[in-house]
């Protein structure tokens, strides 16, 4: 028997719960349906509106000229590794071990932080240097696995600058200036080239301990805040508060973010030029896209056991930095433009040899694995690897077998990115104190990095406080780049 239409009308005289639910069922269903339709309509209307975020500032941009590399992995050895224990052998220093600094060596113009050079005795390195590869590149015994890649490395033994204190030196290596408030190298690169990924940050930083130089090492400085590096943790959640709250559907979250974007844009329009606000608004969108991309990036369950062993993930000493190097490969593989990995602490004021041996044991295998992994995947040609600290150390002894800071002549190396390895560029004097041949200032080093990425350091500028600013300021040349890529 079919009920009449009148029987579906709500009768206030009907007091039973069953009768109420029966009579109101169609109405409740319509209410639910109307909410779903309204949500879809709102979502469609919001998605059709103009993109209000500032993410367009990270769109890929063409370089100034044909690049050799498209990504960078910067291995920053915080604390100042000694060139004399790593990549700059000095036979004369070994012969003069324990003797005073010769009077003929004018050290009065070389201020140090904790001692006078003329007061110390010369100290040779306890680590022998041997030749490796077809090139015969000399590398310390501290790096037996890295030495297997001698023909991929271009070692610059003549780096120099003038700052012998950690803070200013780290700031200089990171930003091209000893003054605070300047953009880091990665920020300049991201500003110049944009991002290759729409679901991961263009610039990522990781550390195996703290930050001796603070946020300056990955900050955006006076560039728009959207170019700042994103700090990822290699233990636990990579980024705090990234996961979608429980109970919120993905579609509902999308509606909330779109509505929030409208309110944020209204707020932003009243504060023109506030790049921090613009970056914060854009980060809402990036965080939404990262909710799947970031956990997948950090999930190495799919990596083979062979790869895990290659990076030393099952060994105590190499596990932490090894995981960072593996993440770095996965990052550039997914389009991250600039990766900064920081290892510390190489500050060998006392027992320099022991300090360096401990540090080298943690990074040697992971860095060698990174080079191997990138090479076998065909990625080393497009990825520039840079290894450097903020300065070197003195050939004269400080305290109990230690070395003081020395920015006057130290070593760095580069690999990949079209570089012809197995070569040495520049030289320090006979005891490794001063750079004397083919000297490479930090500005030159930065100009070279940009050049390998297809960027002219004089054209990559940003107007700030009435002046066009650049990473290399008014200095720097990229002559080193030509030497690095030539056979």
Buried (B, 14 or more C-beta within 10 A) or exposed (E): EEEEEEEBEEEEEEEEEEEEEBBEEEEEEEEEEEEEEEBEEEBEEBEEEEEBBBBEBBEBEEBBEEBBBBBBBBBBBBBBBBBBBBBBBBEEBBEBBEEEBEEEBEBEEBEBEEBBBBEBEBBBBBBEBBEBBEBEBBBBBBBBBBBBBBBBBBBBBBBBBBBBBBBBBBBBBBBBBBEBEBBBBBBBBBBBBBBBBBBBBBBBBBBBEEBBBBBBBBBBBBBBBBBBBBBBEBEEEBBEEBEBEEEEEEEEBBBEBBEBBEEBBEEBEEEEEBBEBBBBBBBBBBBBBBBEBBBEBBEBEEBEEEBBBBBBBEBEBBBBBBBBBBBBBBBBBBBBBBBBBBBBBBBBBEBBBEBBBBBBBBBBBBBBBBBBBBBEEEBBBBBBBBBBBBBBBBBBBBBEBBBBBBBBBBBBBBBBBBBBBBBBBBBBBBBBBBBBEBBBBBBBBBBBBBBBBBBBBBEBBBEBEEEEBBBBBEBBBBBBBEBBBEE
